[in-house]
């Protein structure tokens, strides 16, 4: 089992409950789609290759991969609930943790890839957020707070391994089980996730829309940008309903 301070979309570290895999060169968006859906179902229903074939010319590995908003389109085409949003102007951690508590995997793009002035567009590398920790103390007395990811090229391209995430934190000489294959300390996660783009994955559009209606509100972008520009370049400007 996981330590008691861990919250995760999958209740057990049993490898059979983690039907995820690694990526090829710049295939992170498509691999993250397959990994997120397979975790949602608890079995290997999808492969990255079918998403790559569907993307066609929109997949250009030598140019960095594909357009991040494509993830939501490919999910919706298969009947899942999803959207490509941005949490720059709200309590982003509260949104992510709420989704994890609902059992919804969240695709988050880390490492800024394109910046125009002070604006960061998208992120360089798609990963699947699968869990987080409450604050806890390790064996040295240090207070830790973490996020847990399925990163399809961690610790390196071609070396994907779920066991890389397990480490002895309580000092008993045995590694604890942690979700996914990559742990990021809270401040490091927020630093790497500078775009604040996210793509939550729900089993149905109805489930997604009910969550969004009850939790979030969408703010229109600047008139000069328009709906298409806002959603394509930055993701919809999502804000918690109970925030001013």
C-alpha atoms as one frame of an Amber mdcrd trajectory, in Angstrom:
protein
   0.000   0.000   0.000   0.951   3.662  -0.215   1.966   5.693   2.848  -1.111
   7.233   4.543  -0.297  10.762   3.372  -0.519   9.819  -0.336  -3.583  10.583
  -2.465  -3.783   8.829  -5.825  -6.198   7.978  -8.648  -5.155   4.307  -8.337
  -5.678   2.678  -4.946  -2.842   0.158  -5.115   0.820   0.066  -6.218   0.274
  -3.390  -7.710   1.966  -3.233 -11.161  -1.116  -4.854 -12.705  -3.092  -1.727
 -11.808  -0.629   0.448 -13.722  -0.985  -0.382 -17.459   1.361   2.403 -18.582
   4.459   2.562 -20.732   7.242   4.653 -22.169   7.400   6.802 -25.266   9.477
   7.208 -28.388  11.137  10.455 -29.484   8.768  13.395 -28.878   5.762  11.093
 -28.501   4.874  12.367 -25.020   1.417  13.775 -25.854   0.212  10.540 -27.433
   1.803   8.299 -24.818   0.267  10.391 -22.036  -3.147  10.010 -23.675  -2.813
   6.227 -23.746  -1.418   6.098 -20.214  -4.181   8.312 -18.786  -6.972   6.298
 -20.425  -5.472   2.951 -19.474  -5.198   4.095 -15.854  -8.789   5.293 -15.975
  -9.928   1.833 -17.082  -7.378  -0.221 -15.158  -6.386  -2.155 -18.261  -4.367
  -1.593 -21.471  -7.088  -0.526 -23.914  -5.097   2.081 -25.850  -1.647   2.487
 -27.371   0.246   5.624 -28.266   0.509   4.437 -31.862  -3.209   4.793 -32.592
  -3.136   8.418 -31.456  -0.035   9.036 -33.568  -1.660   7.547 -36.671  -4.755
   9.659 -36.124  -2.707  12.857 -35.766  -1.127  12.341 -39.189   0.805  15.417
 -40.291   0.088  17.120 -36.957   2.790  14.882 -35.483   6.207  16.279 -36.368
   8.798  14.767 -34.004  11.675  16.825 -35.423   9.694  20.004 -34.671   8.865
  19.032 -31.105   5.943  16.645 -31.454   2.440  18.043 -31.814   0.080  20.811
 -30.680  -0.868  20.389 -26.996  -4.589  21.258 -27.519  -4.870  18.203 -29.787
  -5.022  16.002 -26.675  -8.509  17.151 -25.728  -9.769  16.754 -29.300  -8.525
  13.180 -29.507 -10.098  12.339 -26.149 -13.469  13.834 -27.053 -13.440  12.034
 -30.392 -13.439   8.777 -28.414 -16.308   9.820 -26.196 -14.355  10.929 -23.126
 -14.819  14.161 -21.230 -11.889  16.555 -21.488 -10.775  20.055 -22.382  -7.494
  21.958 -22.748  -7.453  24.655 -20.089  -5.230  27.082 -18.259  -5.110  27.652
 -14.498  -2.802  30.680 -14.401  -5.418  32.928 -12.775  -6.816  30.654 -10.079
  -5.761  28.287  -7.293  -4.245  25.727  -9.654  -3.216  23.280  -6.963  -6.723
  23.165  -5.533  -8.067  22.285  -8.980  -5.489  19.550  -9.576  -5.929  18.012
  -6.140  -9.695  18.064  -6.496  -9.406  16.170  -9.782  -7.074  13.578  -8.253
  -9.514  13.117  -5.363 -12.225  12.433  -7.975 -10.073   9.753  -9.591  -9.475
  11.800 -12.747  -5.978  11.676 -14.265  -4.722  15.056 -15.460  -2.321  15.591
 -18.356   0.016  18.460 -17.481   2.685  19.891 -19.763   5.942  20.711 -17.997
   9.101  22.525 -19.133   8.257  25.757 -21.031   8.881  25.326 -24.747   7.682
  28.578 -26.292   7.669  32.027 -24.729   6.482  35.313 -26.257   7.500  38.248
 -24.091   6.276  37.446 -20.596   3.789  34.841 -21.832   4.531  31.109 -21.782
   2.692  29.145 -24.438   2.150  25.457 -23.762   4.804  23.233 -22.244   7.505
  21.083 -23.736   6.689  17.694 -22.237   3.324  16.023 -21.508   3.028  13.929
 -18.352   0.129  12.422 -16.399  -0.483  13.695 -12.886  -1.696  10.735 -10.826
  -1.289  11.781  -7.196  -0.090  14.146  -4.517   0.929  13.999  -0.880  -0.247
  15.789   2.199   2.640  17.441   4.099   4.673  14.796   5.950   8.037  14.438
   7.703  10.703  12.078   6.440  13.207  10.233   8.617  15.419  13.335   8.873
  12.544  15.470  10.141  12.239  17.411   6.886   8.694  18.388   5.922   7.853
  17.203   2.416   4.977  17.803   0.043   5.002  16.105  -3.345   3.298  15.465
  -6.654   3.445  12.103  -8.438   3.568  11.718 -12.214   3.635   9.106 -14.918
   6.412  10.540 -17.081   6.835   8.443 -20.225  10.518   9.319 -20.626  11.630
   9.163 -16.998  14.335   8.587 -15.913  15.378   8.827 -19.566  14.058   8.103
 -23.038  13.790   4.343 -23.477  14.296   3.650 -19.755  10.738   3.987 -18.428
  10.453   2.143 -15.122   7.700   2.371 -12.490  10.069   1.267  -9.739  12.132
   4.468 -10.028   9.584   6.266  -7.851   9.942   4.047  -4.791  12.294   5.295
  -2.077  12.824   4.856   1.639  11.494   8.020   3.280  10.737   6.734   6.771
  14.212   5.340   7.414  13.276   1.710   8.018  15.595   0.474   5.276  12.761
  -0.503   2.930  11.504   1.660   0.044   7.943   2.944   0.289   5.656   2.599
  -2.723   4.672   5.870  -4.411   2.335   6.407  -7.380   3.661   6.708 -10.920
   7.332   6.731 -11.788   8.394  10.303 -10.978   8.142  12.345  -7.781   8.437
  16.127  -7.839   8.655  18.188  -4.692   5.783  20.676  -4.630   7.790  23.820
  -5.394   9.734  22.036  -8.138   6.515  20.816  -9.742   5.054  24.329  -9.746
   8.291  25.718 -11.203   8.367  23.180 -14.039   4.633  23.489 -14.683   4.939
  27.164 -15.554   2.414  27.145 -18.420  -0.392  26.052 -16.025  -1.975  24.141
 -18.921  -3.963  21.052 -17.988  -6.206  18.466 -19.594  -8.409  16.542 -17.143
  -9.660  13.156 -18.317 -13.161  11.926 -17.410 -14.965   8.783 -18.500 -17.802
  10.717 -20.138 -18.513  14.274 -21.341 -21.455  14.372 -18.928 -19.171  13.699
 -15.964 -16.696  16.311 -17.164 -19.356  18.933 -17.805 -20.980  18.388 -14.401
 -17.599  18.829 -12.678 -16.867  21.966 -14.676 -20.305  23.457 -14.108 -20.147
  22.846 -10.353 -16.510  23.836  -9.842 -15.158  26.124 -12.518 -16.020  29.163
 -14.584 -14.516  30.222 -17.890 -13.363  33.792 -18.498 -13.394  35.215 -22.012
 -10.051  36.235 -23.423  -9.200  39.700 -24.758 -11.437  40.668 -27.732  -8.424
  40.954 -30.011  -7.506  37.349 -29.219 -10.921  35.768 -29.686 -12.141  32.383
 -28.522 -10.058  30.346 -30.980  -6.828  32.203 -30.243  -7.307  31.986 -26.494
  -8.050  28.266 -26.492  -5.391  27.312 -29.020  -2.524  29.369 -27.631  -3.133
  29.288 -23.902  -6.087  26.999 -23.158  -9.396  28.215 -21.795  -8.979  30.652
 -18.895 -10.451  28.492 -16.114 -11.145  29.851 -12.627 -12.762  28.386  -9.537
 -16.323  29.572  -9.120 -15.908  30.556  -5.473 -12.961  32.842  -6.165 -13.510
  36.520  -6.914
